[in-house]
Amino acid sequence: MNRFEDKIAIVTGAASGIGRATADRLRSEGGTVVGIDRDPVDDVDLAIQLDLLDLDAIAPTVAQVVDAYGRIDVLCNIAGIGHFARDEDETPEAWNRVIGVNLTGTFFMSQACLPHLLESEGNIVNTASTAGTNAQPWSSVYSASKGGVIALTQTMAITNGRSGIRVNCIAPGGVETPIAGQFAVPEGIDLTIMDRILPFHRPAQPFELAAAFAFLASDDASYCNGIVLRVDGGMQA
Ligand SMILES: NC(=O)c1ccc[n+]([C@@H]2O[C@H](COP(=O)([O-])OP(=O)(O)OC[C@H]3O[C@@H](n4cnc5c(N)ncnc54)[C@H](O)[C@@H]3O)[C@@H](O)[C@H]2O)c1
């Protein structure tokens, strides 16, 4: 398949996990991929280091992409951070950090790309989570950030849909990536409540999510707009 030939795709979170696998997948299908991450990104056409918490740096970063390639066809907002905490122990710093990367970063990357996507009739694929579609214990802020991504996706899809842009999101379940290290279970919790978020069969591998990102980002999904695609192995079926 060469679904991304002549397409310029931005992938955030491209240094690791699902973002890394998605960058590889889009490139394997002919895409020119700009990998954006706070960490260095390898094996992309253009790598840009950006901390999404630095909101003032987002528009100049997107301008750098347009300077280099003249257009943007696809934005995959995949960068994200995880977090578990007892509600009693949550801090404003952690709340703002998780919302800042997962939700605010997603919106302002989309805003900066929007004029270019309007021109190319391109699309955005955001990253929600099953934590945003159903309860995930001990993760109020993470779940809120992902529920926010779903609301943002649907709203931007409707606001911009008649201009030819599609905005969709993927809700992964458990995927074997380094983010697991950020979900340190609080001590002394009732572990039986965790049953509801255990993988139904096995965790996904990043390439299995990349296939879904590539589908939604491609013309194969030309009539998908505002959808939440659960890729969770049946966990929430
Ligand atoms: N792995 C899972 O089980 C799972 C489940 C549901 C949703 N997700 C979501 O999938 C996305 C990708 O996660 P992953 O599992 O590949 O994790 P990962 O930790 O392997 O990758 C996340 C990437 O985001 C980057 N990043 C984090 N903070 C950033 C910032 N401030 N600025 C720029 N880049 C930043 C990291 O450097 C990293 O490269 C996240 O949005 C995550 O919430 C993951």
The ligand as an SDF file (V2000), in Angstrom:
LIG
                    3D

 44 48  0  0  0  0  0  0  0  0999 V2000
    0.3100    2.2340   26.0830 N   0  0  0  0  0  0  0  0  0  0  0  0
   -0.9570    2.1590   26.4590 C   0  0  0  0  0  0  0  0  0  0  0  0
   -1.3850    1.1770   27.0990 O   0  0  0  0  0  0  0  0  0  0  0  0
   -1.9130    3.2800   26.1010 C   0  0  0  0  0  0  0  0  0  0  0  0
   -3.2770    3.0680   26.3280 C   0  0  0  0  0  0  0  0  0  0  0  0
   -4.1660    4.0800   26.0130 C   0  0  0  0  0  0  0  0  0  0  0  0
   -3.7090    5.2670   25.4790 C   0  0  0  0  0  0  0  0  0  0  0  0
   -2.3750    5.4480   25.2800 N   0  0  0  0  0  0  0  0  0  0  0  0
   -1.9410    6.7250   24.7320 C   0  0  0  0  0  0  0  0  0  0  0  0
   -1.1280    6.5130   23.6050 O   0  0  0  0  0  0  0  0  0  0  0  0
   -0.2390    7.6170   23.4390 C   0  0  0  0  0  0  0  0  0  0  0  0
    1.1690    7.0930   23.2110 C   0  0  0  0  0  0  0  0  0  0  0  0
    1.5940    6.4300   24.3670 O   0  0  0  0  0  0  0  0  0  0  0  0
    2.6430    5.2330   24.3570 P   0  0  0  0  0  0  0  0  0  0  0  0
    1.9920    4.1000   25.0220 O   0  0  0  0  0  0  0  0  0  0  0  0
    3.2190    5.0650   23.0100 O   0  0  0  0  0  0  0  0  0  0  0  0
    3.7100    5.8150   25.3950 O   0  0  0  0  0  0  0  0  0  0  0  0
    5.2610    6.1830   25.2430 P   0  0  0  0  0  0  0  0  0  0  0  0
    5.6580    6.6730   26.5800 O   0  0  0  0  0  0  0  0  0  0  0  0
    5.9900    5.0500   24.6330 O   0  0  0  0  0  0  0  0  0  0  0  0
    5.2490    7.3930   24.1960 O   0  0  0  0  0  0  0  0  0  0  0  0
    4.7980    8.6660   24.5210 C   0  0  0  0  0  0  0  0  0  0  0  0
    5.6530    9.6870   23.7950 C   0  0  0  0  0  0  0  0  0  0  0  0
    5.1370   11.0060   24.1080 O   0  0  0  0  0  0  0  0  0  0  0  0
    6.2510   11.8490   24.3230 C   0  0  0  0  0  0  0  0  0  0  0  0
    5.8970   12.9630   25.1920 N   0  0  0  0  0  0  0  0  0  0  0  0
    5.5030   12.8950   26.4860 C   0  0  0  0  0  0  0  0  0  0  0  0
    5.3800   14.1250   27.0000 N   0  0  0  0  0  0  0  0  0  0  0  0
    5.6790   14.9890   26.0040 C   0  0  0  0  0  0  0  0  0  0  0  0
    5.7410   16.4120   25.9180 C   0  0  0  0  0  0  0  0  0  0  0  0
    5.5170   17.1760   26.9850 N   0  0  0  0  0  0  0  0  0  0  0  0
    6.0830   16.9650   24.7400 N   0  0  0  0  0  0  0  0  0  0  0  0
    6.3620   16.2020   23.6700 C   0  0  0  0  0  0  0  0  0  0  0  0
    6.3440   14.8550   23.7010 N   0  0  0  0  0  0  0  0  0  0  0  0
    6.0060   14.2620   24.8490 C   0  0  0  0  0  0  0  0  0  0  0  0
    7.2840   10.9440   25.0050 C   0  0  0  0  0  0  0  0  0  0  0  0
    8.5950   11.4880   24.9500 O   0  0  0  0  0  0  0  0  0  0  0  0
    7.1070    9.6550   24.2400 C   0  0  0  0  0  0  0  0  0  0  0  0
    7.9700    9.6040   23.1170 O   0  0  0  0  0  0  0  0  0  0  0  0
   -0.4060    8.4810   24.6830 C   0  0  0  0  0  0  0  0  0  0  0  0
   -1.2480    9.5730   24.3750 O   0  0  0  0  0  0  0  0  0  0  0  0
   -1.0880    7.5490   25.6680 C   0  0  0  0  0  0  0  0  0  0  0  0
   -1.8540    8.2430   26.6270 O   0  0  0  0  0  0  0  0  0  0  0  0
   -1.4650    4.4810   25.5680 C   0  0  0  0  0  0  0  0  0  0  0  0
  1  2  1  0
  2  3  2  0
  2  4  1  0
  4  5  1  0
  4 44  2  0
  5  6  2  0
  6  7  1  0
  7  8  2  0
  8  9  1  0
  8 44  1  0
  9 10  1  0
  9 42  1  0
 10 11  1  0
 11 12  1  0
 11 40  1  0
 12 13  1  0
 13 14  1  0
 14 15  2  0
 14 16  1  0
 14 17  1  0
 17 18  1  0
 18 19  2  0
 18 20  1  0
 18 21  1  0
 21 22  1  0
 22 23  1  0
 23 24  1  0
 23 38  1  0
 24 25  1  0
 25 26  1  0
 25 36  1  0
 26 27  1  0
 26 35  1  0
 27 28  2  0
 28 29  1  0
 29 30  1  0
 29 35  2  0
 30 31  1  0
 30 32  2  0
 32 33  1  0
 33 34  2  0
 34 35  1  0
 36 37  1  0
 36 38  1  0
 38 39  1  0
 40 41  1  0
 40 42  1  0
 42 43  1  0
M  CHG  2   8   1  16  -1
M  END
$$$$
